[in-house]
């Protein structure tokens, strides 16, 4: 059976954004009727809807849908979660990895939901600092664990392609709540995300 990709887009939004992209391309001096460009405005409109689809998602509800009572009360870490987002200042990509830990207090959450909430907040126009905070606060207020830790390491195309044009720079942001504010717990977490246990 041949591969069939199914994507659903809001027709009116697609047409509005397509027209805007067509105007931008034309204003930059490109021929919008050229063979390689003629479908670009619609492709870009659909891509932007996907890349900003987090506005239509509720991260808290995603977590609530997979919370389970469990007596486990040691650290749970999901590390090296790939993330891709758009900088709200230039609408250029930034990308990297998120490392997230929590210490349960009566409830655990399905492990796949942690990367999903990263996607919810990453698929919005963002700055890395707020992205870190959004993920941290969502887990903290919804799951109500004994502690939460979030570290994000990312490269920003607005720094690499334009501006200072520093191709090898990365940015690290972090946030800690509850027991992770204790130096020994935080140190254990940071050691575990930087080690290769294989």
Secondary structure, DSSP 8 states (H G I E B T S, - for coil): ----------HHHHHHHHHHHHHHHHHTT--TTSTTTTTHHHHHHHHHHHHTGGGG--HHHHHHTTEEE----SEEEEEEEEEEEEETTT--EEEEEEEEEEE-SSEEE-HHHHHHHHHHHHSSEE-HHHHHHHHHHHHHHHH--SEEEEEEEEEEHHHHTSTT--TT--EEEEEEEEGGGSHHHHHHHHHHHHS---
